[in-house]
Amino acid sequence: MKPIQMVDLQQQHQKIQQQLDEVIARVIQSAKYINGPEVAEFSQNLAQYLAVPHVIPCANGTDALQIAMMALNLKPGDEVILPAFTYVATAEVIKLLGLTPVLVDVNEDDFLIDVTQIEKAITPKTKAIVPVHLFGQCADMETIMQIANKHHLFVIEDTAQAIGATYTFADGTVLRAGTIGDIGCTSFFPSKNLGCLGDGGAMFTRNEQLAKRLKMMANHGQSIQYHHDDIGVNSRLDTIQAAILNVKLQTLTACENARNQVAQQYDEAFAHHPNFDIPTRVKNSTHVFHQYTLKCKGINRDELRKFLAEKQIPSMVYYPIPLHAQKAYQSDKYPLGSLPVTESLCSKVISLPMSPEVTPDQMEYIIGHINEFCKQQSASK
């Protein structure tokens, strides 16, 4: 049996190695390493896949979030609502811009922002909501958009973990994750469902004027060379990474189907297990399974991770420490106990290897050893 990886990038890339070699060589031969034609080509291809008119590439997913907020003219002191259970980047850019992060708890079953708490968090200073499509499925965007429209708020979707997922509205409209709000932001970090071989990111919008502003803000605040209309940043997707993403975009749907097959096998193993709750699928969204995350019950999560590591089975905890417990983000507004679901999840969740390349023998090995641990725990009580 091959060594088990959380995401088997070596195996993934071996399947398309010849194509990758060809496009990388082509860029090297052209010497157009910055803003080469492959960047525009990728933007067009991704726009077509997402069915959105404007895709603006940038250097990484964190930059995408920051540039989005800059483009919307958010000012120091403005409040931005986000889920407490998320990666730090979502809150980090808010703080970097002098904005105020307003944390809202999440749903226990699907890990997504609890929409029943959003309106309670709105004040006269609130300017935007950042729903995070965590682990591969969309937050309740219909409700979020209704709230945003009612209160005249911007919506910036963090879709770094859910590119390709679709959301179906009550009227039957189907839109891709990241194309529903004012701006969608994603990352092409190598382990993402659509990942490059380095750093990369992008922003999406349906608004032409906003697209022009996003592009300008990512390019030193200039729309014409040496004419700087605003203070921007330097954030580019380099040509080699764009060429790689053009190849990998062609495999994205097949990879997501394979991820769902792996998730189905995990579901079958743990759906009725006394020590786990499987991830809930939300009604209106498809799931692309960037992560497969269980909630542990009646067992010690960290002891399970230690046991699996001894058996050469990787696992991860996304996320072990709540945002409001992090030293950089502590606030009197959010004492421990104020976001109870997030705090509970941080002590319970465990993510298992999730990759299109997980083989049947690896799956059997993973499930078998998890069951072995649970039996040992039960016998010792």
KABELJO-V572554 format. One record per residue. N is the residue number from 1. RES is the residue in one small letter. D_FIRST is the distance of its C-alpha to the first C-alpha in Angstrom with 2 decimals. Layout:
BEGIN
n & res & d_first
N & RES & D_FIRST
N & RES & D_FIRST
END
This chain:
BEGIN
n & res & d_first
1 & m & 0.00
2 & k & 3.80
3 & p & 6.53
4 & i & 8.41
5 & q & 11.92
6 & m & 15.08
7 & v & 15.73
8 & d & 13.52
9 & l & 16.61
10 & q & 15.26
11 & q & 13.42
12 & q & 16.53
13 & h & 18.90
14 & q & 17.39
15 & k & 18.48
16 & i & 22.01
17 & q & 22.21
18 & q & 25.19
19 & q & 27.13
20 & l & 26.58
21 & d & 27.70
22 & e & 30.73
23 & v & 31.96
24 & i & 31.51
25 & a & 33.42
26 & r & 36.08
27 & v & 36.72
28 & i & 36.94
29 & q & 39.38
30 & s & 41.46
31 & a & 41.68
32 & k & 42.05
33 & y & 39.62
34 & i & 41.43
35 & n & 42.49
36 & g & 41.60
37 & p & 41.77
38 & e & 38.06
39 & v & 38.79
40 & a & 41.42
41 & e & 39.30
42 & f & 36.42
43 & s & 38.97
44 & q & 40.37
45 & n & 37.04
46 & l & 35.91
47 & a & 39.40
48 & q & 39.17
49 & y & 35.79
50 & l & 37.17
51 & a & 40.59
52 & v & 42.34
53 & p & 45.04
54 & h & 44.21
55 & v & 41.05
56 & i & 41.69
57 & p & 38.82
58 & c & 38.77
59 & a & 36.85
60 & n & 34.66
61 & g & 34.59
62 & t & 36.75
63 & d & 39.37
64 & a & 39.32
65 & l & 40.35
66 & q & 42.98
67 & i & 44.47
68 & a & 44.67
69 & m & 46.75
70 & m & 48.88
71 & a & 49.54
72 & l & 50.73
73 & n & 53.25
74 & l & 52.08
75 & k & 54.26
76 & p & 54.01
77 & g & 54.62
78 & d & 53.30
79 & e & 50.91
80 & v & 47.50
81 & i & 45.76
82 & l & 41.99
83 & p & 39.51
84 & a & 38.96
85 & f & 35.24
86 & t & 33.96
87 & y & 32.78
88 & v & 35.60
89 & a & 36.25
90 & t & 38.01
91 & a & 40.57
92 & e & 40.57
93 & v & 42.29
94 & i & 44.83
95 & k & 45.85
96 & l & 45.89
97 & l & 48.43
98 & g & 50.60
99 & l & 49.86
100 & t & 49.41
101 & p & 46.13
102 & v & 46.85
103 & l & 43.92
104 & v & 43.47
105 & d & 41.18
106 & v & 38.41
107 & n & 37.66
108 & e & 35.76
109 & d & 33.79
110 & d & 32.75
111 & f & 33.09
112 & l & 35.58
113 & i & 39.11
114 & d & 41.56
115 & v & 44.16
116 & t & 46.73
117 & q & 47.02
118 & i & 47.41
119 & e & 51.09
120 & k & 51.97
121 & a & 50.63
122 & i & 52.78
123 & t & 55.81
124 & p & 58.31
125 & k & 56.09
126 & t & 52.99
127 & k & 52.14
128 & a & 48.54
129 & i & 45.56
130 & v & 41.97
131 & p & 39.67
132 & v & 35.98
133 & h & 33.63
134 & l & 30.99
135 & f & 27.30
136 & g & 27.98
137 & q & 31.13
138 & c & 34.82
139 & a & 37.34
140 & d & 40.46
141 & m & 41.98
142 & e & 44.87
143 & t & 46.24
144 & i & 45.54
145 & m & 47.43
146 & q & 50.28
147 & i & 50.63
148 & a & 50.44
149 & n & 53.07
150 & k & 55.31
151 & h & 55.31
152 & h & 55.10
153 & l & 51.82
154 & f & 49.27
155 & v & 45.68
156 & i & 42.88
157 & e & 39.48
158 & d & 36.47
159 & t & 33.82
160 & a & 31.26
161 & q & 28.61
162 & a & 29.90
163 & i & 30.73
164 & g & 30.89
165 & a & 31.61
166 & t & 34.89
167 & y & 37.69
168 & t & 40.25
169 & f & 43.75
170 & a & 46.16
171 & d & 48.05
172 & g & 45.00
173 & t & 44.51
174 & v & 40.87
175 & l & 39.97
176 & r & 36.85
177 & a & 35.93
178 & g & 37.93
179 & t & 40.71
180 & i & 42.70
181 & g & 44.37
182 & d & 46.45
183 & i & 43.52
184 & g & 39.75
185 & c & 37.59
186 & t & 33.96
187 & s & 31.54
188 & f & 29.26
189 & f & 27.30
190 & p & 23.97
191 & s & 21.92
192 & k & 24.46
193 & n & 23.97
194 & l & 26.23
195 & g & 25.59
196 & c & 26.91
197 & l & 25.87
198 & g & 28.29
199 & d & 30.81
200 & g & 32.66
201 & g & 34.45
202 & a & 37.02
203 & m & 39.82
204 & f & 41.04
205 & t & 44.47
206 & r & 46.87
207 & n & 49.88
208 & e & 51.14
209 & q & 53.18
210 & l & 50.36
211 & a & 48.05
212 & k & 50.65
213 & r & 50.85
214 & l & 47.08
215 & k & 47.01
216 & m & 50.03
217 & m & 48.70
218 & a & 45.46
219 & n & 47.67
220 & h & 49.97
221 & g & 52.13
222 & q & 53.43
223 & s & 53.73
224 & i & 55.88
225 & q & 55.10
226 & y & 57.05
227 & h & 58.40
228 & h & 56.77
229 & d & 57.77
230 & d & 55.64
231 & i & 53.52
232 & g & 49.98
233 & v & 46.82
234 & n & 44.90
235 & s & 41.61
236 & r & 40.14
237 & l & 36.97
238 & d & 36.81
239 & t & 36.77
240 & i & 33.41
241 & q & 31.67
242 & a & 33.75
243 & a & 32.74
244 & i & 29.03
245 & l & 29.68
246 & n & 31.59
247 & v & 28.51
248 & k & 26.20
249 & l & 28.90
250 & q & 28.60
251 & t & 25.01
252 & l & 25.80
253 & t & 26.66
254 & a & 23.59
255 & c & 21.39
256 & e & 23.43
257 & n & 23.13
258 & a & 19.32
259 & r & 19.60
260 & n & 21.94
261 & q & 19.59
262 & v & 17.01
263 & a & 20.08
264 & q & 21.27
265 & q & 18.24
266 & y & 18.79
267 & d & 22.46
268 & e & 22.09
269 & a & 20.27
270 & f & 22.74
271 & a & 25.96
272 & h & 27.75
273 & h & 26.03
274 & p & 28.75
275 & n & 27.08
276 & f & 26.27
277 & d & 28.08
278 & i & 26.12
279 & p & 27.39
280 & t & 30.62
281 & r & 31.17
282 & v & 34.63
283 & k & 36.92
284 & n & 37.95
285 & s & 34.77
286 & t & 31.56
287 & h & 28.38
288 & v & 26.03
289 & f & 23.67
290 & h & 23.51
291 & q & 22.37
292 & y & 21.50
293 & t & 23.66
294 & l & 24.36
295 & k & 27.46
296 & c & 27.15
297 & k & 30.00
298 & g & 30.88
299 & i & 28.07
300 & n & 27.84
301 & r & 25.75
302 & d & 25.47
303 & e & 24.50
304 & l & 21.68
305 & r & 20.45
306 & k & 20.81
307 & f & 18.89
308 & l & 15.92
309 & a & 16.10
310 & e & 16.02
311 & k & 12.67
312 & q & 11.44
313 & i & 12.06
314 & p & 14.67
315 & s & 17.78
316 & m & 21.21
317 & v & 24.79
318 & y & 26.94
319 & y & 29.57
320 & p & 30.27
321 & i & 33.95
322 & p & 36.40
323 & l & 38.32
324 & h & 41.59
325 & a & 40.31
326 & q & 39.33
327 & k & 42.03
328 & a & 42.73
329 & y & 43.28
330 & q & 45.04
331 & s & 48.25
332 & d & 50.91
333 & k & 50.42
334 & y & 46.96
335 & p & 47.08
336 & l & 44.18
337 & g & 44.47
338 & s & 45.78
339 & l & 42.50
340 & p & 41.18
341 & v & 38.42
342 & t & 36.84
343 & e & 37.17
344 & s & 35.64
345 & l & 32.62
346 & c & 31.94
347 & s & 31.52
348 & k & 29.40
349 & v & 26.95
350 & i & 23.24
351 & s & 21.09
352 & l & 17.46
353 & p & 14.83
354 & m & 16.55
355 & s & 15.68
356 & p & 15.98
357 & e & 12.51
358 & v & 10.82
359 & t & 8.83
360 & p & 9.89
361 & d & 6.93
362 & q & 6.94
363 & m & 10.64
364 & e & 10.89
365 & y & 9.35
366 & i & 11.78
367 & i & 14.64
368 & g & 14.39
369 & h & 14.73
370 & i & 17.45
371 & n & 19.28
372 & e & 18.99
373 & f & 20.65
374 & c & 23.31
375 & k & 24.19
376 & q & 24.62
377 & q & 26.82
378 & s & 28.82
379 & a & 29.40
380 & s & 30.65
381 & k & 33.33
END
